[in-house]
Amino acid sequence: MKEFDMAQKSNRVRTMRIYRRFYNMIERDEKRIEVRVAYPSMRNIRAGDVINVSCDRIVTRVASYATFKEMMDSEDPTKINPHKSAVEQLDEIRQIFPPHKERIGVLVFEFLPLREVQR
C-alpha cells in the first residue's frame, strides 16, 4: 500500500459508531476497512480525516461502489473481517444494511491507527 502523506491530514475528526465485535477487531489492528452505506454524512469523509471509534484511526482511502457485491469483489476481505470468508461477510453486511439502504450506495474507508502516521 502507498504510504500515507501526512500533508493530507485534515483537522476534521469524525465519530463513528461501530458494533462491538467490529470495534474489537479494529482495536487489535485486525480490521483496516470499514464498510458503510453512502449516506450524505458519510460521503463527506475524505482521506486525511480522523475517525474516532474510541481508538483514533486516520482515513487513508475512500472508495465508492454501487453494491455490496461489487465492493466485496474489489476489496480485500481480510481487511474488513479477517475471521470470515467474503461470502460470510457479504451475508452479514446484508443483515446489517437492508436492500433499500444498499441502493443508496456503498462506501469503504481504509484506515490506519493514528499513532502510525504521527511518527
N, C-alpha and C positions, 0 to 999 in steps of 0.2 A: 504494500500500500504506500502511496505517496505520503511523505512526511507532511504533517500539518504546519502551515506557515503561521506563526504567532501574529504576524501583521494583520491577519484576517480576523483575529479575536475581537469580538464586539463587546460592548458593555452591557448587552441585554442578557438578563437571567430569566429563564422560564421555569416555572414549576410544573411538573408533570406527575399526575397520579399514576402509580404503577401497581398492578396486582402483586401481592407479597411474594408469590412463587417466582415472578419475573424479577422483582427487586432483589431477591436473594442471589439470583444469577448475576445481576449487574454488580452487586456488591462484591462478589467473588471474582469479578472480571471474566466471567464465562460468556456473558451476553454483551455484544457490542452493537447490536442493531435493534431499534425499537420500531414496531410497525403500528401505524395509526391510520384512521380514516382522514381524508383530506378536508377536514373542517376548515373554515376560513382562519381560525386562530392558529391552526397547525401549519397552514400554508405560509404564514409569516416567519416561520423558523428558518434560519439560514445557517450555513456553515460558519462557525465562529461564535455562535450563540452558546451560552452555557445553559444546560438543562439541569435543574435541581430536582433530584429524586431522593433527597436526603443523603445522596452521595454524588457530588457535582461531577458532571460529565460535559465535555465540550463537543459540539456537533462538528464533525469533520466532513460529512457528506449528507446531502438530502437528495432522494430520488423519488420520482413520481411514477405511478403505474395505474393502469385502468382497472385492473382486477388483482385480487389476492393471488390467483394462479399465476398471472404474468409476473408478479413480484417474486413469488416463490421459485419460478423458473429462472429468474435472473440473479437472485441474491444467494449468498452462501448460507444455507440453513443452519450451519453450526454457529454462526454469529448471532442468530435470532434465538435459538434454543438448542444448545449442544446435547441435550438429553433426549431429543425426539427426532424422528425422521421428518423429512419435508412433508410427506403425506399426513402424518400425525399433526404437524404444526398447522397445516392448511385447515384441517378439520377443527382444530382448537381455535384458530383465528376466526373461522366462520361461526363458531359457537359464541364468541365474544361480540362480533360485529355481524348483524343480520344483513341479508341481501340489499335492503334499501340503503343501508349505510355504505356498503361496498360500492354502490353506484355513484356515490359522491366522489370516489377516487381513493387511491391508496398512497400513503407516503411512508417512506422509511427514513429514519435518522440514524446514521452511523456515528458513533461517538467514541471518545477515549476518556479515561479518567483525567480530570483537570490537572492533577498533580504531574501527569506525564508530559504535559505541554508547558508547565511552569518552570521547568528546569533551566 
